[in-house]
């Protein structure tokens, strides 16, 4: 492997074909079924949205079927566009890793990274203090990611070396740095409402305080980094690691 070689990991052309070909077809089919079954559903006394189905059943054919099919196909195209934008692409060489997702590009120098890992579906890069340099949701193949980083000499770990240091967050929990609890409250609301951009920004703000957050079934777990200002001594110990 030459010094300037690099490895790129992405979903590949098959994933794009599936999204741009499959999603519109599924949407069109759903629209056709909606129009075809509108009269039958409107006659069911327990069915929800009966007003909508009654209106559809009264519209003239073939206009309603063509219109519903077209709307479903357009919805599929919109979903395909969102899915394409949210695809993670990872490019790795000996000096840096570039992560591109949802119109954002982040480069992380190799010298700053202590360990690389997959936390569930998240690709995570940690520094020497246990802080997160990057965290991106990933549907990429774990073996391909592992091989790409290891091929260029990056310290990959098959498990989170700090996993045992995480604690479940509840409001007013002692042990957090000043200002962290309000941020965690705000982030809990953002996660509950699926406001992913807000949750990402609040994660960055917590990182500046030395607090690392991970989500599990909409619950927040936290730990402190080595550089966090600890308000008391009752803290989970940081785990010393030697990732290989």
RACORFEN-V54140 format. One record per helix or strand of 3 or more residues. SS is the DSSP state (H for helix, E for strand). FROM is the first residue (numbers start at 1). TO is the last residue. Records with the same first field share a line. If there is no record, write none. Layout:
# RACORFEN-V54140
SS=FROM-TO + FROM-TO
This chain:
# RACORFEN-V54140
E=7-9 + 89-92 + 96-101 + 104-109 + 115-119 + 122-126 + 132-137 + 211-216 + 219-224
H=13-36 + 38-42 + 50-58 + 63-85 + 110-112 + 142-151 + 163-165 + 180-192 + 196-208
